[in-house]
Amino acid sequence: MSVLLFATLAIELKRRAPNAHTFLEVIRARYGPVCHGVYIVFALMTNVLVTAMLLTGGSSTVNFLTGMPTAAACFLLPVGVVLYTLFGGIKATFLTDYVHTVMIIVIIFTFAFTAYTTSSLIGSPGKMYDLLTAASKAHPVAGNQDGSYLTMRSQQGGIFFVINIVGNFGTIFCDQGYYQKAISASPIYALPGYIMGGLSWFAVPWLCASTLGLSAVALESNPAFPTYPNRMSAADITAGLALPNAAVALLGKGGAAATLLLVFMAVTSAMSAELVAVSSIFTYDVYQSYFQPEAKGRRLITVTHVSVILYAIALASFSTGLYYIGISMGYLYLLMGVIISSAVLPASLTLLWSNQSWLAATLTPPLGLCCSLIAWLVTAKKQGGELTVKSTGANDPMLAGNVVALLSPLIFVPLLTLIGRPQHYDWKSMSAIRRGDDSDVARSASVELETVPGESHRTENDEKMEQATLKRASKIAKWLTCFLAISLLVLWPMPIYGSGYVFSKGFFTGWISIAIAWLFCSAGCVAIYPLWEGRKTMKRTFKLAVKDIQGKWKPHTTEGVGSDDELTEKESIKEEKVVEKS
């Protein structure tokens, strides 16, 4: 849902600041360096929490499946990511995102069809239903309707639902990685891309939970389950080990290998985006903004590479420290919203509301953070009697901190705007942000800058047409994302939750069938459609590669373009710029 709502912000970023490298540059252009510094801190906290969550969760799974020491996994997982991010930058994240996502979807399909069609342990939705019914009788769930696993009416589930929503708002709206993709996207494809991406992503956790999460519950009493005859401990569940346990029970060593591949694909793909995000912040928002404003492409690339390496080492060390003090992926996941979600509203209003004052934008995030920390720790102290990892990681304290973090800006923003007076911003300083100068990089590569996709001269008419497209997309995005958010948050789950309905066998079978069908639609959107959309670019790239191998083509040099073939290729590049950027 947060990804769907982010589509509106992505469109506004393209409209207001078409040449920005980061969303933090937009903050600086509107509010100046002090406010800029505040949001740099919150953006980096977001990146640190997300990366730490990836490494702690991934390393725990690797340790469980292979026996590799967790600390070693924390350092080894980022190695490959750092290498291809250094050489490929954001293009590497696009390519690896595609390849890794396709592999993840294939693995999820494998688990789903094994559990619900071929497994001798389960084999059908009906058998899964019977096993879950038996598990509900043997181990009824406190707070669930009739103690059942087959209901949406769950007290702890409802709490996690709220925490999950708040945390996702923070990790999406404050993560430079998402803005990076919005900045890189073609104006034509920004809206459909985020809508399709949001709807496609929804099927992944839904079917994973409905397959491997439920399989873990259904098979705990089966000798094939790794922890048999014991149930999984709370620590194992918090560390994210329900999935690998269920996978091993269903597919044995094959399940372990598939889970290892799944975790590697997810962790490396997501971490690559985080590395690019952090390096962009240090390069454009710290180094170029305050140390070397005239720095050109080559120097900026050097800063980017150094940032990637140092950040990877720092976060591997940090994640190792978290492991040794008992902080797991689950703890970090619940904590994210407490730390960062107070910046969601003021950051969004920077692009959406011209009257938000400097005082409101600057002070709301730290004030909201103070309030959320107080709510979290006071609730933990009151319920647990002392502040420990266990008491602070309980659902109720985390719920209090998350809700205060997201909602306190609803008080601070209007109040501080009135105190500091509305700004009546005209958006001009955002549009004045200029792209970096990459001429030195082009010269060193003996390539004409004009032939690089996205670098050709833009006429005033081109900019007017782009703005008209984005304005129309913005209107559509606001209505469509609101409709989808209400549908997915209210119209679908709330009646089932409020009624306390316990799934019948037929309803459960339909539930699983829809989840599998939805993932097929997701596969079409993220695996097949990009190939069709990029068919011309792939065809042209293949032709140029063949010509290059045969020695019949040379890249455009700064000395001029000589042959008719080169002129044709130059025209082809310009015509397909939109496809390239998408």
C-alpha positions as CSV (number, residue, x, y, z in Angstrom):
1,M,0.0,0.0,0.0
2,S,2.8,2.4,0.8
3,V,4.4,1.7,-2.6
4,L,1.1,2.6,-4.3
5,L,0.8,5.9,-2.3
6,F,4.4,6.7,-3.1
7,A,3.5,6.9,-6.8
8,T,2.0,10.3,-6.1
9,L,5.2,11.6,-4.5
10,A,7.3,10.1,-7.3
11,I,5.2,12.0,-9.9
12,E,5.5,15.3,-7.9
13,L,9.2,14.9,-7.6
14,K,9.5,14.5,-11.4
15,R,7.3,17.6,-11.8
16,R,8.9,19.9,-9.3
17,A,12.5,19.0,-9.6
18,P,13.2,17.2,-12.9
19,N,17.0,17.5,-12.5
20,A,17.4,16.5,-8.9
21,H,19.7,13.6,-8.0
22,T,18.2,13.0,-4.5
23,F,15.0,14.0,-2.7
24,L,17.3,15.7,-0.1
25,E,18.4,18.2,-2.8
26,V,14.7,19.2,-3.0
27,I,14.6,19.8,0.8
28,R,17.7,22.0,0.5
29,A,16.4,23.9,-2.4
30,R,13.2,24.8,-0.5
31,Y,14.3,25.1,3.1
32,G,18.1,25.6,3.2
33,P,21.0,23.8,4.8
34,V,19.7,23.4,8.4
35,C,16.5,21.6,7.3
36,H,18.6,19.7,4.8
37,G,20.8,18.4,7.6
38,V,17.8,17.1,9.5
39,Y,16.6,15.1,6.6
40,I,20.0,13.7,5.8
41,V,20.1,12.2,9.3
42,F,16.6,10.7,8.9
43,A,17.5,9.4,5.4
44,L,20.7,7.8,6.7
45,M,18.9,6.3,9.7
46,T,16.4,4.7,7.2
47,N,19.2,3.2,5.1
48,V,21.1,1.9,8.2
49,L,18.0,0.2,9.6
50,V,17.0,-1.4,6.3
51,T,20.5,-2.6,5.6
52,A,20.9,-3.9,9.2
53,M,17.6,-5.7,8.9
54,L,18.7,-7.3,5.6
55,L,22.0,-8.5,7.0
56,T,20.8,-9.7,10.4
57,G,17.9,-11.6,8.8
58,G,19.9,-13.0,5.9
59,S,22.9,-14.0,8.1
60,S,20.6,-15.8,10.5
61,T,19.1,-17.8,7.7
62,V,22.5,-18.6,6.2
63,N,23.7,-19.8,9.6
64,F,20.6,-22.0,10.1
65,L,20.9,-23.6,6.6
66,T,24.7,-24.0,6.3
67,G,26.2,-23.6,9.7
68,M,28.3,-20.6,8.6
69,P,29.0,-18.3,11.6
70,T,26.5,-15.4,11.6
71,A,29.3,-12.8,12.0
72,A,31.0,-14.2,8.9
73,A,27.8,-14.1,6.9
74,C,27.3,-10.5,7.9
75,F,30.6,-9.7,6.2
76,L,30.4,-12.1,3.2
77,L,26.9,-11.3,2.0
78,P,27.7,-7.7,1.0
79,V,30.9,-8.6,-0.9
80,G,29.3,-9.4,-4.3
81,V,26.9,-6.6,-3.9
82,V,29.6,-4.1,-3.4
83,L,31.5,-5.3,-6.5
84,Y,28.6,-5.1,-9.0
85,T,27.3,-1.8,-7.4
86,L,30.8,-0.2,-7.8
87,F,31.0,-1.1,-11.5
88,G,27.3,-0.8,-12.4
89,G,25.8,1.9,-10.2
90,I,22.0,2.3,-10.4
91,K,21.9,0.4,-13.7
92,A,23.3,-2.6,-11.8
93,T,20.4,-2.3,-9.3
94,F,17.9,-2.2,-12.2
95,L,19.3,-5.3,-13.9
96,T,19.8,-7.3,-10.7
97,D,16.4,-6.3,-9.4
98,Y,14.9,-7.8,-12.5
99,V,16.9,-11.0,-12.5
100,H,16.6,-11.5,-8.8
101,T,12.9,-10.8,-8.8
102,V,12.2,-13.3,-11.5
103,M,14.2,-16.0,-9.6
104,I,12.3,-15.1,-6.3
105,I,9.0,-15.5,-8.1
106,V,10.0,-18.9,-9.5
107,I,11.1,-20.1,-6.1
108,I,7.8,-18.9,-4.5
109,F,5.8,-20.7,-7.2
110,T,7.9,-23.9,-6.5
111,F,7.1,-23.7,-2.8
112,A,3.4,-23.0,-3.4
113,F,2.8,-25.8,-5.9
114,T,4.8,-28.2,-3.8
115,A,2.7,-27.4,-0.7
116,Y,-0.7,-27.4,-2.3
117,T,-0.3,-30.0,-5.1
118,T,2.6,-32.5,-4.9
119,S,3.7,-32.7,-1.2
120,S,3.1,-36.0,0.5
121,L,2.9,-34.0,3.8
122,I,0.2,-31.5,2.7
123,G,-0.7,-31.8,-1.0
124,S,-3.9,-29.7,-1.2
125,P,-5.5,-26.6,0.3
126,G,-8.0,-29.0,2.0
127,K,-5.3,-31.0,3.7
128,M,-3.6,-27.7,4.8
129,Y,-7.0,-26.6,6.2
130,D,-7.3,-29.8,8.2
131,L,-3.8,-29.6,9.6
132,L,-4.3,-25.9,10.6
133,T,-7.6,-26.8,12.3
134,A,-5.8,-29.6,14.3
135,A,-3.0,-27.1,15.2
136,S,-5.6,-24.6,16.5
137,K,-7.0,-27.2,18.8
138,A,-3.6,-28.4,20.0
139,H,-2.1,-24.9,20.4
140,P,-4.9,-22.3,20.4
141,V,-3.7,-18.7,19.6
142,A,-4.5,-16.2,22.4
143,G,-6.3,-13.3,21.0
144,N,-7.5,-15.0,17.8
145,Q,-11.1,-15.8,17.1
146,D,-11.8,-19.2,18.6
147,G,-8.0,-19.6,19.0
148,S,-7.8,-20.4,15.2
149,Y,-5.1,-19.9,12.7
150,L,-7.8,-19.6,10.0
151,T,-9.1,-16.1,10.8
152,M,-8.3,-12.5,10.2
153,R,-9.6,-11.6,13.7
154,S,-6.4,-11.6,15.6
155,Q,-5.4,-9.2,18.3
156,Q,-1.6,-9.6,17.8
157,G,-2.2,-9.7,14.0
158,G,-4.0,-6.4,14.2
159,I,-1.2,-4.9,16.2
160,F,1.4,-6.1,13.7
161,F,-0.8,-4.8,10.8
162,V,-0.6,-1.2,12.2
163,I,3.2,-1.5,13.0
164,N,3.8,-2.9,9.5
165,I,1.9,0.0,7.8
166,V,3.7,2.6,9.8
167,G,7.1,1.1,9.3
168,N,6.6,0.7,5.6
169,F,5.6,4.4,5.3
170,G,8.9,5.2,6.9
171,T,11.1,2.9,4.9
172,I,9.6,3.9,1.6
173,F,8.9,7.7,2.0
174,C,12.3,8.3,3.7
175,D,14.4,5.9,1.7
176,Q,16.5,7.6,-1.0
177,G,16.5,4.2,-2.9
178,Y,12.8,4.7,-3.8
179,Y,13.3,8.3,-4.9
180,Q,16.4,7.2,-6.9
181,K,14.2,5.0,-9.1
182,A,11.6,7.7,-9.4
183,I,14.3,10.2,-10.6
184,S,15.6,7.7,-13.1
185,A,12.2,6.7,-14.5
186,S,10.9,8.1,-17.7
187,P,8.0,10.5,-17.0
188,I,5.8,8.3,-19.3
189,Y,6.3,5.2,-17.2
190,A,6.6,6.6,-13.6
191,L,2.9,6.2,-12.8
192,P,2.1,2.8,-14.3
193,G,5.5,1.5,-13.1
194,Y,4.7,2.3,-9.4
195,I,1.1,1.1,-9.7
196,M,2.1,-2.2,-11.3
197,G,5.0,-2.5,-8.9
198,G,2.9,-2.0,-5.8
199,L,0.2,-4.4,-6.9
200,S,2.7,-7.0,-8.0
201,W,4.6,-6.8,-4.7
202,F,1.5,-7.5,-2.7
203,A,1.3,-11.1,-3.9
204,V,4.8,-11.9,-2.7
205,P,4.3,-11.6,1.1
206,W,0.7,-12.8,0.8
207,L,1.6,-16.1,-0.9
208,C,4.8,-16.6,1.1
209,A,2.9,-16.3,4.3
210,S,0.0,-18.4,3.1
211,T,2.4,-21.1,1.9
212,L,5.5,-21.3,4.1
213,G,4.1,-19.5,7.2
214,L,1.1,-21.8,7.4
215,S,3.2,-24.8,6.5
216,A,5.4,-24.1,9.5
217,V,2.4,-24.2,11.7
218,A,0.8,-27.2,10.0
219,L,4.0,-29.4,10.1
220,E,5.4,-28.6,13.5
221,S,4.1,-31.9,14.8
222,N,5.4,-33.8,11.9
223,P,8.7,-35.8,12.2
224,A,9.9,-34.1,8.9
225,F,10.0,-30.7,10.6
226,P,13.5,-29.7,11.6
227,T,12.7,-28.8,15.3
228,Y,10.5,-31.9,15.9
229,P,9.4,-32.8,18.5
230,N,9.9,-29.3,19.8
231,R,8.0,-26.3,18.5
232,M,9.9,-23.3,17.2
233,S,11.1,-20.9,19.8
234,A,10.0,-17.3,19.9
235,A,13.6,-16.3,19.2
236,D,13.7,-18.4,16.0
237,I,10.4,-17.0,14.8
238,T,11.6,-13.4,15.4
239,A,14.8,-14.2,13.6
240,G,12.8,-15.2,10.5
241,L,13.4,-18.9,10.6
242,A,9.8,-20.1,10.1
243,L,10.4,-19.9,6.3
244,P,13.5,-22.1,6.1
245,N,12.1,-24.6,8.6
246,A,9.0,-25.0,6.5
247,A,11.0,-25.2,3.2
248,V,13.2,-28.0,4.6
249,A,10.2,-29.9,5.8
250,L,8.5,-29.7,2.4
251,L,11.5,-30.2,0.1
252,G,14.4,-31.4,2.3
253,K,17.8,-30.4,1.0
254,G,16.2,-28.9,-2.1
255,G,14.1,-26.7,0.1
256,A,17.2,-25.5,2.0
257,A,19.0,-24.7,-1.2
258,A,16.0,-22.9,-2.6
259,T,15.6,-20.8,0.6
260,L,19.3,-20.0,0.6
261,L,19.0,-18.8,-3.0
262,L,15.8,-16.9,-2.2
263,V,17.5,-15.1,0.7
264,F,20.6,-14.3,-1.3
265,M,18.6,-12.8,-4.1
266,A,16.4,-10.7,-1.8
267,V,19.2,-9.5,0.4
268,T,21.7,-8.6,-2.4
269,S,19.1,-6.9,-4.6
270,A,17.8,-4.8,-1.8
271,M,21.2,-4.0,-0.3
272,S,22.5,-2.8,-3.7
273,A,19.7,-0.2,-3.8
274,E,20.7,0.9,-0.3
275,L,24.3,1.2,-1.3
276,V,23.4,3.4,-4.3
277,A,21.1,5.5,-2.1
278,V,23.7,6.1,0.6
279,S,26.4,6.8,-1.9
280,S,24.1,9.3,-3.6
281,I,23.5,11.1,-0.3
282,F,27.2,11.4,0.5
283,T,28.1,12.4,-3.0
284,Y,25.4,15.0,-3.8
285,D,24.0,16.1,-0.5
286,V,27.2,16.2,1.5
287,Y,30.3,16.3,-0.7
288,Q,29.0,18.4,-3.6
289,S,26.7,20.5,-1.5
290,Y,29.2,21.6,1.2
291,F,32.7,20.7,0.2
292,Q,33.2,20.8,-3.6
293,P,30.2,22.5,-5.3
294,E,32.1,22.6,-8.7
295,A,33.0,18.9,-8.6
296,K,32.5,17.1,-11.9
297,G,31.6,13.6,-12.9
298,R,35.0,11.9,-12.4
299,R,35.5,13.2,-8.9
300,L,31.9,12.5,-7.9
301,I,32.2,8.9,-9.1
302,T,35.3,8.5,-6.9
303,V,33.4,9.8,-3.9
304,T,30.5,7.4,-4.7
305,H,32.9,4.4,-4.8
306,V,34.5,5.3,-1.5
307,S,31.1,5.8,0.1
308,V,29.9,2.4,-1.1
309,I,32.9,0.6,0.3
310,L,33.0,2.4,3.7
311,Y,29.2,2.0,4.2
312,A,29.3,-1.7,3.4
313,I,32.1,-2.3,6.0
314,A,30.4,-0.1,8.6
315,L,27.1,-1.9,8.3
316,A,28.6,-5.3,8.3
317,S,30.3,-4.4,11.5
318,F,27.1,-2.8,12.9
319,S,25.0,-5.9,12.1
320,T,27.5,-8.2,13.7
321,G,27.3,-6.1,16.9
322,L,23.5,-6.3,16.8
323,Y,23.7,-10.1,16.5
324,Y,26.0,-10.3,19.6
325,I,23.7,-8.2,21.7
326,G,20.6,-10.2,20.7
327,I,18.9,-7.8,18.3
328,S,17.2,-9.7,15.5
329,M,15.6,-8.9,12.2
330,G,12.1,-9.0,13.8
331,Y,13.1,-6.4,16.4
332,L,14.5,-4.1,13.8
333,Y,11.5,-4.5,11.6
334,L,9.2,-3.4,14.5
335,L,11.5,-0.6,15.5
336,M,11.9,1.1,12.1
337,G,8.7,3.1,12.3
338,V,9.5,4.4,15.8
339,I,12.8,5.9,14.6
340,I,12.0,7.3,11.1
341,S,8.2,7.7,10.5
342,S,8.0,11.1,12.1
343,A,9.7,12.4,8.9
344,V,7.1,10.9,6.5
345,L,4.5,13.7,6.6
346,P,6.8,16.8,6.5
347,A,8.9,15.2,3.8
348,S,5.8,14.5,1.7
349,L,4.4,17.9,2.2
350,T,7.6,19.5,1.0
351,L,6.4,18.4,-2.5
352,L,2.7,18.5,-2.0
353,W,1.9,21.7,0.1
354,S,3.3,25.1,-0.7
355,N,2.4,26.6,2.7
356,Q,4.4,24.3,5.0
357,S,6.8,26.6,6.9
358,W,10.5,26.1,7.5
359,L,9.9,25.7,11.2
360,A,7.4,22.9,10.6
361,A,9.6,21.1,8.1
362,T,12.7,21.4,10.3
363,L,11.4,20.7,13.8
364,T,8.7,18.1,13.2
365,P,10.9,15.1,12.5
366,P,13.1,15.5,15.7
367,L,10.1,16.4,17.9
368,G,8.1,13.4,16.5
369,L,11.1,11.1,17.2
370,C,11.4,12.3,20.8
371,C,7.7,11.7,21.3
372,S,7.8,8.2,19.7
373,L,10.9,7.2,21.8
374,I,9.1,8.3,25.0
375,A,5.9,6.4,24.1
376,W,7.9,3.3,23.2
377,L,10.2,3.2,26.2
378,V,7.5,4.3,28.8
379,T,5.1,1.6,27.6
380,A,7.9,-1.0,27.7
381,K,8.9,0.0,31.2
382,K,5.3,0.0,32.4
383,Q,4.5,-3.4,31.0
384,G,7.9,-5.2,31.4
385,G,9.0,-3.6,34.7
386,E,12.5,-3.0,33.2
387,L,14.0,-2.0,29.9
388,T,15.4,-5.1,28.2
389,V,15.6,-6.4,24.6
390,K,12.5,-8.6,25.4
391,S,10.4,-5.8,27.0
392,T,11.2,-3.1,24.4
393,G,10.7,-5.6,21.6
394,A,7.1,-6.5,22.7
395,N,4.2,-5.6,20.4
396,D,2.5,-3.1,22.6
397,P,5.5,-0.8,23.2
398,M,6.4,-1.0,19.5
399,L,2.8,-0.2,18.6
400,A,2.7,2.9,20.8
401,G,6.0,4.2,19.4
402,N,5.0,3.6,15.8
403,V,1.6,5.2,16.1
404,V,3.0,8.3,17.8
405,A,5.8,8.6,15.3
406,L,3.4,8.6,12.3
407,L,0.6,10.7,13.8
408,S,2.4,13.3,16.0
409,P,3.3,15.3,12.8
410,L,-0.4,15.8,12.3
411,I,-0.2,18.1,15.4
412,F,3.3,19.5,14.9
413,V,3.1,20.5,11.2
414,P,0.0,22.8,11.3
415,L,1.0,24.2,14.7
416,L,4.5,25.0,13.7
417,T,3.3,26.3,10.3
418,L,1.0,28.8,12.1
419,I,3.8,29.8,14.5
420,G,6.4,30.2,11.7
421,R,3.8,31.6,9.2
422,P,2.9,29.8,5.9
423,Q,5.6,29.9,3.3
424,H,3.6,30.4,0.1
425,Y,6.4,28.6,-1.8
426,D,6.5,29.1,-5.6
427,W,8.5,25.9,-6.5
428,K,11.1,27.8,-8.6
429,S,14.1,26.9,-6.5
430,M,13.4,23.2,-7.0
431,S,13.2,23.5,-10.8
432,A,16.5,25.4,-10.7
433,I,18.4,22.3,-9.5
434,R,20.8,21.4,-12.3
435,R,22.3,18.1,-13.4
436,G,25.9,17.2,-12.6
437,D,28.5,18.0,-15.2
438,D,29.7,14.6,-16.7
439,S,31.7,16.2,-19.6
440,D,35.0,15.0,-18.2
441,V,33.8,11.4,-17.9
442,A,32.6,11.5,-21.5
443,R,35.9,12.9,-22.7
444,S,37.9,10.2,-20.9
445,A,35.7,7.6,-22.6
446,S,36.1,9.4,-26.0
447,V,32.3,9.5,-26.3
448,E,30.0,12.4,-27.2
449,L,27.9,13.4,-24.3
450,E,25.0,14.0,-26.6
451,T,24.9,10.4,-27.6
452,V,24.4,9.2,-24.0
453,P,20.7,8.5,-23.3
454,G,19.2,11.3,-21.3
455,E,22.0,13.8,-22.0
456,S,20.8,15.2,-25.4
457,H,19.6,18.9,-25.5
458,R,16.0,19.4,-24.5
459,T,14.0,22.1,-26.2
460,E,11.5,24.3,-24.3
461,N,8.7,22.5,-26.1
462,D,10.0,19.1,-24.9
463,E,9.9,20.4,-21.3
464,K,6.4,21.7,-21.7
465,M,5.1,18.4,-23.1
466,E,6.8,16.5,-20.2
467,Q,5.3,18.8,-17.6
468,A,1.8,18.4,-19.2
469,T,2.3,14.6,-19.1
470,L,3.4,14.7,-15.4
471,K,0.5,17.0,-14.4
472,R,-2.0,14.6,-15.9
473,A,-0.3,11.7,-14.3
474,S,-0.3,13.5,-10.9
475,K,-4.1,13.9,-11.0
476,I,-4.6,10.2,-11.9
477,A,-2.1,9.1,-9.3
478,K,-3.8,10.9,-6.4
479,W,-7.2,9.4,-7.2
480,L,-6.0,6.0,-8.1
481,T,-3.7,5.5,-5.2
482,C,-6.3,6.7,-2.7
483,F,-8.8,4.2,-4.2
484,L,-6.4,1.3,-4.1
485,A,-5.3,2.2,-0.6
486,I,-8.9,2.3,0.7
487,S,-9.7,-1.0,-1.1
488,L,-6.7,-2.9,0.3
489,L,-6.7,-1.4,3.8
490,V,-10.4,-1.1,4.5
491,L,-12.9,-2.6,2.0
492,W,-11.1,-5.9,1.8
493,P,-9.7,-6.8,5.2
494,M,-11.9,-4.9,7.7
495,P,-15.2,-6.7,7.1
496,I,-13.5,-10.1,7.6
497,Y,-11.7,-8.8,10.7
498,G,-14.7,-7.1,12.2
499,S,-17.0,-10.1,11.7
500,G,-14.6,-12.5,13.4
501,Y,-15.1,-14.9,10.5
502,V,-13.2,-18.2,10.7
503,F,-12.4,-19.5,7.2
504,S,-14.4,-22.4,5.9
505,K,-12.5,-25.0,3.8
506,G,-14.1,-23.7,0.6
507,F,-13.2,-20.1,1.5
508,F,-9.6,-21.1,2.4
509,T,-9.2,-22.9,-0.9
510,G,-10.4,-19.8,-2.7
511,W,-8.1,-17.6,-0.7
512,I,-5.1,-19.7,-1.8
513,S,-6.2,-19.9,-5.4
514,I,-6.5,-16.1,-5.6
515,A,-3.1,-15.7,-4.0
516,I,-1.5,-18.0,-6.6
517,A,-3.4,-16.3,-9.5
518,W,-2.3,-12.9,-8.2
519,L,1.4,-14.0,-8.3
520,F,0.9,-15.1,-11.9
521,C,-0.3,-11.6,-12.6
522,S,2.8,-10.2,-10.8
523,A,5.0,-12.5,-12.9
524,G,3.5,-11.0,-16.0
525,C,4.0,-7.5,-14.8
526,V,7.6,-7.8,-13.5
527,A,9.0,-10.7,-15.6
528,I,7.4,-10.7,-19.0
529,Y,6.2,-7.1,-19.6
530,P,9.7,-5.5,-19.1
531,L,11.0,-7.8,-21.9
532,W,8.3,-6.7,-24.2
533,E,8.7,-3.0,-23.3
534,G,12.5,-3.2,-23.9
535,R,12.4,-5.3,-27.0
536,K,13.6,-2.5,-29.3
537,T,16.5,-1.6,-27.0
538,M,17.6,-5.2,-26.6
539,K,17.4,-5.7,-30.4
540,R,19.5,-2.6,-31.0
541,T,22.0,-3.6,-28.3
542,F,22.4,-7.1,-29.8
543,K,23.0,-5.7,-33.3
544,L,25.6,-3.3,-32.0
545,A,27.3,-6.0,-30.0
546,V,27.5,-8.2,-33.2
547,K,28.9,-5.3,-35.2
548,D,31.4,-4.6,-32.5
549,I,32.6,-8.2,-32.5
550,Q,32.9,-8.1,-36.3
551,G,34.7,-4.8,-36.1
552,K,32.1,-3.0,-38.2
553,W,31.1,-0.4,-35.6
554,K,32.8,2.2,-33.4
555,P,31.4,4.3,-30.6
556,H,30.8,8.0,-31.2
557,T,33.9,9.9,-30.3
558,T,34.4,13.5,-29.4
559,E,36.2,14.0,-32.8
560,G,32.9,13.7,-34.7
561,V,30.7,11.1,-36.3
562,G,32.0,9.7,-39.6
563,S,29.9,7.0,-41.1
564,D,26.3,6.6,-42.1
565,D,26.0,3.7,-39.7
566,E,27.1,5.8,-36.8
567,L,24.6,8.5,-37.7
568,T,21.9,6.0,-37.9
569,E,22.8,4.6,-34.5
570,K,22.9,8.1,-33.0
571,E,19.4,8.7,-34.3
572,S,18.3,5.4,-32.9
573,I,19.7,6.2,-29.5
574,K,17.7,9.5,-29.4
575,E,14.5,7.9,-30.6
576,E,14.7,5.2,-27.9
577,K,15.7,7.4,-25.0
578,V,12.4,6.9,-23.3
579,V,12.7,3.1,-23.5
580,E,16.3,3.3,-22.3
581,K,15.3,5.4,-19.2
582,S,12.4,3.1,-18.4
